[in-house]
Amino acid sequence: MSLVYDLLYTLALVLGWPFLVLRRIRRGPGSIALGERLGHVTPLPDGQRSIWIHGVSVGEIDATPTLVRMLRERRPDLAVVVSATTATGLARARQLYPDLTVFRFPIDLSFAIRRVLHRLRPSALILMELETWPNLLEVTHAAGLPVVIANGRVTEGGSMRSFRKPVLRGIARRMFGRVTWVAAQEQVYADRFVELGVPEERVEVVGSVKFDTADVDDTIPGQEELAAALRLAPGRPLLVCGSTGELPGQPAEEDLLLGICQRLRARHPGLQLALIPRKPERFDAVAARITAAGLTCWRRTAGPPREDPEAVILGDTMGELRKFYALADVVFVGRTLVPMGGSNVIEVAGLAKPLLVGPHNENFAEPVRILTSAGACVVARDAAGLEGEIERLLSDDDARREMGARARETVLAQRGATGRIVARVLTEIERQQC
């Protein structure tokens, strides 16, 4: 089957090469990283074996720190290597793991996958959430390499709809039948993995590893430095809106939030607002939206802020979202007012912050359900409902403190998924070595 897949991929590359050339011109040489895409990763020292962890982008990579730490503690003889698909995911992995081998995920051509296996000699492959490819599973299966899907999640509207198509159904069942074990976040995802072809006995619900990776300290490193750089005014509440986004044909979340902030300032004149878009390529567009709303935009990268107490802070850096959350009085987690599936709510809860989301939170449905049931999160039906909930929290210090405390307690109560995954991975490695 690898030969068939290679021929199909080659045909797709032949047809799509103008697009790849155009993208390389627009984004620069680093947008393709051809060497690593073809499996030319830095080899490990002779005789050294590894555990390979792969995540698509920033969200998946941010779920790995506890997993990496526990694997290194339990098996110091095995190197941990980390790959990512997107440029932002790769940058985040290199930031988190400067002392590890970090590389761009190879193209799903059989010779590229084999080259990576030859150079890194993994004893197990851990795929975060879903990132499966036909040749990846074929080659690793032929090599006898255990493949574990950690924090497993399959969305109904995206992945399942594609895999159910007649042309893909057979490929999906063969591919997922190669998976050694799936650690699903919740039962609905577990059922979908079984439908895709993973034998039922190889699927287990263990919860979300993101409960394990969430910071639960009152302060996090760099928080005070950020507060000083922002020149936050003591006694003035800070509303942080993180991972915001937009969809074509719909109002951008930032426009809705700017309107909410301007109306709330009539009743809470000291309100400070920070917007942190999910995608770096939107920073300039969001800055323009702030200016178009008649407000001063102060970009995090621009140096000391202007003397304007109503300036809107634009978080246009990578890796500082948690610091912004740690400084907030109220947090809205974005990509939820528009149907984009939502963003990570658990990191906010761990910091004991009152948490608000919109109705579109499918990507984190189970954590949102758990937090909402505990009184630690509020799901607003729309922008008007969100405005009302923000005002309620700004007007009630006790409600903010109680909601934040419940959020942290819930995170602590839900921990343990990573330990179960590590135990199973090490068991599979030991079976392989017997």
C-alpha positions as CSV (number, residue, x, y, z in Angstrom):
1,M,0.0,0.0,0.0
2,S,2.9,2.4,0.6
3,L,3.7,2.3,-3.1
4,V,0.1,3.3,-3.9
5,Y,0.1,6.1,-1.4
6,D,3.4,7.4,-2.8
7,L,2.1,7.4,-6.3
8,L,-1.0,9.3,-5.2
9,Y,1.1,11.9,-3.3
10,T,3.4,12.3,-6.3
11,L,0.5,13.0,-8.5
12,A,-0.8,15.6,-6.1
13,L,2.6,17.2,-5.9
14,V,2.9,17.4,-9.7
15,L,-0.5,19.0,-9.9
16,G,0.1,21.3,-6.9
17,W,3.6,22.5,-7.5
18,P,2.6,26.0,-8.7
19,F,0.9,26.6,-5.4
20,L,3.9,25.4,-3.5
21,V,6.2,27.7,-5.4
22,L,3.9,30.6,-4.9
23,R,3.7,29.9,-1.2
24,R,7.5,29.8,-1.0
25,I,7.7,33.1,-2.7
26,R,5.1,34.7,-0.4
27,R,6.3,33.3,2.9
28,G,10.0,32.9,2.3
29,P,12.3,29.9,2.1
30,G,11.4,28.6,5.6
31,S,7.8,28.0,4.7
32,I,8.6,24.6,3.2
33,A,11.7,23.4,5.1
34,L,12.3,20.9,2.3
35,G,15.2,19.0,4.0
36,E,13.2,18.1,7.1
37,R,10.1,17.5,5.1
38,L,12.1,14.8,3.3
39,G,13.2,13.2,6.5
40,H,16.7,14.8,6.8
41,V,16.6,15.3,10.6
42,T,19.6,15.4,12.8
43,P,20.6,11.8,13.6
44,L,20.9,10.7,17.2
45,P,24.2,9.3,18.4
46,D,25.0,5.8,17.5
47,G,23.0,3.3,19.6
48,Q,20.7,6.0,21.1
49,R,17.0,5.2,20.8
50,S,14.1,7.6,21.3
51,I,10.4,8.2,21.9
52,W,8.9,10.4,19.1
53,I,6.1,12.8,20.0
54,H,4.3,14.6,17.3
55,G,1.8,17.5,17.4
56,V,0.3,19.5,14.6
57,S,0.5,23.1,15.9
58,V,0.7,25.2,19.0
59,G,-2.3,23.7,20.8
60,E,-1.0,20.1,20.5
61,I,2.5,21.1,21.4
62,D,1.3,23.0,24.5
63,A,-0.2,19.7,25.7
64,T,3.1,17.9,25.8
65,P,5.3,19.3,28.6
66,T,4.1,17.0,31.4
67,L,4.2,14.0,29.0
68,V,7.8,14.9,28.0
69,R,8.8,15.4,31.6
70,M,7.3,12.1,32.8
71,L,8.8,10.1,29.9
72,R,12.3,11.5,30.6
73,E,12.0,10.8,34.3
74,R,10.8,7.2,33.7
75,R,13.1,6.3,30.8
76,P,16.2,8.5,30.9
77,D,17.9,6.0,28.6
78,L,15.5,7.1,25.7
79,A,15.8,10.4,24.0
80,V,12.5,12.3,23.6
81,V,12.2,13.9,20.1
82,V,9.4,16.3,19.1
83,S,8.0,17.2,15.7
84,A,5.3,19.7,14.6
85,T,3.6,20.3,11.3
86,T,3.1,24.1,11.3
87,A,5.7,26.8,11.5
88,T,4.1,28.2,14.7
89,G,4.0,24.7,16.3
90,L,7.6,24.2,15.4
91,A,8.6,27.5,16.9
92,R,6.7,26.7,20.1
93,A,8.3,23.3,20.4
94,R,11.8,24.8,20.0
95,Q,10.9,27.4,22.7
96,L,9.7,24.7,25.1
97,Y,12.4,22.1,24.4
98,P,15.7,23.9,23.5
99,D,17.7,20.8,24.7
100,L,15.7,18.3,22.6
101,T,15.7,17.3,19.0
102,V,12.8,19.3,17.4
103,F,12.0,19.0,13.7
104,R,9.4,19.7,11.0
105,F,7.1,16.7,10.4
106,P,8.1,14.9,7.2
107,I,5.9,14.7,4.1
108,D,3.9,11.4,4.2
109,L,6.1,9.7,1.6
110,S,7.3,6.3,2.6
111,F,11.0,7.0,2.0
112,A,10.8,10.2,4.1
113,I,9.2,8.3,7.0
114,R,11.7,5.5,6.8
115,R,14.6,8.1,6.8
116,V,13.3,9.6,10.0
117,L,12.9,6.2,11.7
118,H,16.5,5.3,10.6
119,R,17.9,8.5,12.0
120,L,16.0,8.6,15.3
121,R,15.4,4.9,16.0
122,P,12.1,5.5,18.0
123,S,10.9,2.8,20.3
124,A,7.3,4.4,20.2
125,L,5.5,7.1,18.3
126,I,3.0,9.3,20.2
127,L,0.5,11.3,18.1
128,M,-1.2,14.1,19.8
129,E,-5.0,14.2,19.3
130,L,-5.4,12.8,15.8
131,E,-2.5,13.5,13.4
132,T,-2.5,10.2,11.4
133,W,-1.3,9.7,7.8
134,P,-1.5,6.5,5.7
135,N,2.2,6.0,5.0
136,L,3.1,7.0,8.5
137,L,0.9,4.2,9.9
138,E,2.0,1.7,7.1
139,V,5.7,2.2,7.7
140,T,5.6,2.2,11.5
141,H,3.4,-0.9,11.5
142,A,5.8,-2.7,9.2
143,A,8.7,-1.7,11.5
144,G,6.8,-3.1,14.6
145,L,6.7,0.4,16.1
146,P,4.0,1.0,18.7
147,V,1.8,4.0,17.8
148,V,-0.3,5.7,20.5
149,I,-2.8,8.5,20.0
150,A,-2.6,10.6,23.1
151,N,-5.4,13.1,24.1
152,G,-7.4,11.6,21.2
153,R,-10.1,13.7,19.7
154,V,-12.1,13.4,16.5
155,T,-14.5,16.2,15.5
156,E,-17.8,15.4,14.0
157,G,-18.0,18.3,11.6
158,G,-14.4,18.0,10.3
159,S,-12.5,14.7,10.5
160,M,-15.5,12.3,10.7
161,R,-17.3,13.9,7.8
162,S,-14.2,13.4,5.6
163,F,-13.4,9.9,6.8
164,R,-17.0,8.7,6.1
165,K,-16.7,9.6,2.4
166,P,-16.7,6.4,0.3
167,V,-13.3,7.2,-1.3
168,L,-11.7,7.6,2.2
169,R,-13.6,5.1,4.3
170,G,-11.5,2.1,3.4
171,I,-8.2,4.0,3.7
172,A,-9.3,5.3,7.1
173,R,-10.2,1.8,8.5
174,R,-6.9,0.3,7.3
175,M,-5.0,3.3,8.7
176,F,-6.7,3.4,12.1
177,G,-6.5,-0.4,12.4
178,R,-2.7,0.0,12.6
179,V,-2.9,2.1,15.8
180,T,-1.7,0.3,18.9
181,W,-3.8,2.2,21.5
182,V,-5.9,5.4,21.7
183,A,-6.2,7.5,24.9
184,A,-9.4,9.3,24.1
185,Q,-10.4,12.5,25.9
186,E,-14.1,11.5,26.3
187,Q,-16.5,8.7,25.4
188,V,-17.9,10.4,22.3
189,Y,-14.4,10.6,20.8
190,A,-13.7,7.0,21.8
191,D,-16.8,5.8,19.9
192,R,-15.6,7.7,16.8
193,F,-12.2,6.1,16.9
194,V,-13.9,2.7,17.0
195,E,-16.1,3.7,14.0
196,L,-12.9,4.7,12.1
197,G,-11.4,1.3,12.5
198,V,-9.5,1.1,15.8
199,P,-10.4,-2.2,17.6
200,E,-12.6,-1.4,20.6
201,E,-10.2,-3.1,23.0
202,R,-7.5,-0.7,21.9
203,V,-9.5,2.5,22.9
204,E,-9.7,3.8,26.4
205,V,-11.1,7.1,27.8
206,V,-8.5,8.7,30.1
207,G,-9.5,12.4,30.0
208,S,-7.5,15.4,28.7
209,V,-3.8,15.8,29.3
210,K,-4.3,19.5,29.2
211,F,-5.6,19.3,32.8
212,D,-2.1,18.0,33.7
213,T,-0.2,20.7,31.8
214,A,-2.1,23.7,33.1
215,D,-0.2,26.0,35.5
216,V,-1.9,26.2,38.9
217,D,0.4,28.7,40.5
218,D,-0.8,32.1,41.6
219,T,1.9,33.6,39.3
220,I,3.9,32.3,36.4
221,P,7.4,33.2,35.1
222,G,7.5,36.5,33.3
223,Q,4.1,37.7,34.5
224,E,5.4,40.7,36.5
225,E,7.7,41.7,33.7
226,L,4.8,41.8,31.3
227,A,2.7,43.8,33.7
228,A,5.5,46.4,34.0
229,A,5.9,46.5,30.2
230,L,2.1,47.0,29.8
231,R,2.1,49.7,32.5
232,L,-1.1,48.2,33.8
233,A,-2.9,50.6,36.1
234,P,-3.5,49.3,39.7
235,G,-7.1,49.1,40.6
236,R,-8.3,49.1,37.0
237,P,-9.8,45.8,35.9
238,L,-8.2,44.0,32.9
239,L,-10.3,42.0,30.4
240,V,-8.2,39.6,28.4
241,C,-9.6,38.1,25.2
242,G,-7.3,35.3,24.0
243,S,-7.0,33.2,20.9
244,T,-9.5,35.4,19.0
245,G,-10.4,34.7,15.4
246,E,-12.7,35.4,12.4
247,L,-14.4,33.6,9.6
248,P,-15.1,35.1,6.1
249,G,-18.5,36.6,5.9
250,Q,-19.0,37.0,9.6
251,P,-18.0,39.7,12.1
252,A,-14.5,39.3,13.5
253,E,-14.5,38.5,17.2
254,E,-12.3,41.5,17.8
255,D,-15.0,43.9,16.3
256,L,-17.6,42.4,18.7
257,L,-15.3,42.6,21.6
258,L,-14.3,46.2,20.9
259,G,-18.0,47.2,20.8
260,I,-18.5,45.4,24.1
261,C,-15.6,47.1,25.7
262,Q,-16.7,50.6,24.5
263,R,-20.2,50.1,25.9
264,L,-18.9,48.7,29.2
265,R,-16.5,51.6,29.7
266,A,-19.5,53.9,30.0
267,R,-20.3,52.0,33.3
268,H,-16.7,50.9,34.1
269,P,-14.5,53.7,33.0
270,G,-11.3,52.1,34.2
271,L,-11.7,48.9,32.1
272,Q,-8.5,47.9,30.3
273,L,-8.7,45.5,27.3
274,A,-6.1,43.2,25.8
275,L,-6.7,41.3,22.6
276,I,-4.5,38.4,21.6
277,P,-5.4,36.9,18.2
278,R,-4.8,33.2,17.7
279,K,-2.9,33.6,14.4
280,P,0.2,35.8,14.1
281,E,-0.7,36.7,10.5
282,R,-3.8,38.5,11.8
283,F,-1.9,40.9,14.1
284,D,-1.8,43.8,11.5
285,A,-5.4,43.4,10.6
286,V,-6.5,43.4,14.2
287,A,-4.4,46.6,14.8
288,A,-6.3,48.2,12.0
289,R,-9.6,47.1,13.4
290,I,-8.8,48.8,16.8
291,T,-7.8,52.0,15.1
292,A,-10.9,51.9,12.9
293,A,-13.0,51.7,16.1
294,G,-11.6,55.0,17.1
295,L,-9.3,53.6,19.8
296,T,-5.6,53.8,20.3
297,C,-3.8,50.5,19.6
298,W,-0.7,49.7,21.6
299,R,1.2,46.7,20.3
300,R,3.1,44.6,22.7
301,T,6.1,44.8,20.4
302,A,6.0,48.6,20.1
303,G,7.8,49.5,23.3
304,P,6.4,51.6,26.2
305,P,2.7,52.3,25.7
306,R,1.4,55.7,24.8
307,E,-0.2,57.9,27.5
308,D,-3.7,56.9,26.7
309,P,-5.7,55.3,29.5
310,E,-8.2,53.8,27.0
311,A,-5.6,52.3,24.6
312,V,-6.3,48.7,23.6
313,I,-3.4,46.3,24.1
314,L,-2.7,44.1,21.2
315,G,-0.7,41.0,22.2
316,D,1.3,40.5,19.0
317,T,3.9,38.1,20.4
318,M,4.1,34.4,20.6
319,G,4.3,32.4,23.9
320,E,2.9,35.1,26.2
321,L,-0.8,34.2,26.2
322,R,-0.6,32.5,29.6
323,K,1.1,35.6,31.0
324,F,-1.8,37.8,29.8
325,Y,-4.2,35.3,31.3
326,A,-2.3,35.4,34.6
327,L,-2.7,39.2,34.8
328,A,-6.5,39.2,33.9
329,D,-9.4,40.0,36.1
330,V,-11.8,38.4,33.6
331,V,-10.9,36.2,30.6
332,F,-12.8,35.5,27.4
333,V,-11.5,32.5,25.4
334,G,-11.9,33.2,21.7
335,R,-12.9,31.3,18.5
336,T,-16.2,30.7,20.4
337,L,-18.3,33.7,19.3
338,V,-17.8,32.5,15.7
339,P,-18.1,28.8,14.7
340,M,-14.4,28.0,14.9
341,G,-14.5,25.3,17.5
342,G,-13.0,27.1,20.5
343,S,-9.6,27.2,22.2
344,N,-8.0,25.9,25.3
345,V,-10.0,26.9,28.4
346,I,-8.1,24.7,30.8
347,E,-5.0,26.9,31.0
348,V,-7.3,29.8,32.1
349,A,-9.0,27.6,34.7
350,G,-5.6,26.5,36.2
351,L,-4.7,30.2,36.8
352,A,-7.9,30.6,38.9
353,K,-9.5,33.1,36.5
354,P,-13.2,33.7,35.9
355,L,-13.8,32.2,32.5
356,L,-16.2,33.1,29.7
357,V,-16.7,31.5,26.3
358,G,-19.2,31.8,23.4
359,P,-21.5,29.0,22.1
360,H,-19.0,27.5,19.6
361,N,-16.6,25.4,21.8
362,E,-16.8,22.0,20.1
363,N,-13.0,21.4,20.3
364,F,-13.1,21.7,24.1
365,A,-16.7,20.5,24.7
366,E,-15.9,18.1,27.5
367,P,-13.6,20.5,29.5
368,V,-16.2,23.3,29.0
369,R,-18.9,20.9,30.2
370,I,-16.9,19.9,33.3
371,L,-16.0,23.5,34.2
372,T,-19.5,24.8,33.6
373,S,-21.0,22.1,35.8
374,A,-18.6,23.1,38.6
375,G,-19.6,26.8,38.3
376,A,-16.2,27.7,36.9
377,C,-17.1,28.7,33.4
378,V,-20.0,30.5,31.7
379,V,-21.1,29.9,28.2
380,A,-22.6,33.0,26.6
381,R,-25.2,32.5,23.9
382,D,-24.0,35.4,21.8
383,A,-22.2,38.8,22.0
384,A,-25.0,40.4,24.0
385,G,-25.0,37.6,26.5
386,L,-21.2,37.8,26.8
387,E,-21.4,41.5,27.5
388,G,-23.9,40.9,30.3
389,E,-21.7,38.2,31.9
390,I,-18.6,40.4,31.7
391,E,-20.5,43.3,33.4
392,R,-21.8,41.0,36.1
393,L,-18.3,39.8,37.0
394,L,-16.7,43.3,36.8
395,S,-19.4,44.4,39.3
396,D,-18.8,41.6,41.8
397,D,-15.4,40.9,43.2
398,D,-16.6,38.0,45.3
399,A,-18.1,36.3,42.3
400,R,-14.9,36.6,40.4
401,R,-12.8,35.1,43.2
402,E,-15.3,32.3,43.8
403,M,-15.5,31.4,40.1
404,G,-11.7,31.4,39.8
405,A,-11.3,29.2,42.9
406,R,-13.7,26.6,41.5
407,A,-11.9,26.6,38.2
408,R,-8.6,25.7,39.8
409,E,-10.2,23.1,42.1
410,T,-11.7,21.5,39.0
411,V,-8.4,21.4,37.1
412,L,-6.7,19.7,40.1
413,A,-9.6,17.1,40.4
414,Q,-9.3,16.2,36.7
415,R,-5.6,15.4,36.6
416,G,-4.1,12.0,35.9
417,A,-4.5,11.4,32.1
418,T,-0.8,11.9,31.3
419,G,0.3,9.3,33.9
420,R,-2.0,6.7,32.4
421,I,-0.7,7.4,28.9
422,V,3.0,7.2,30.0
423,A,2.3,3.9,31.7
424,R,0.8,2.4,28.6
425,V,3.5,3.7,26.3
426,L,6.2,2.2,28.4
427,T,4.3,-1.0,28.6
428,E,4.2,-1.1,24.8
429,I,7.9,-0.4,24.6
430,E,8.7,-3.2,27.0
431,R,6.5,-5.6,24.9
432,Q,8.4,-4.6,21.8
433,Q,11.7,-5.3,23.4
434,C,10.8,-8.8,24.7
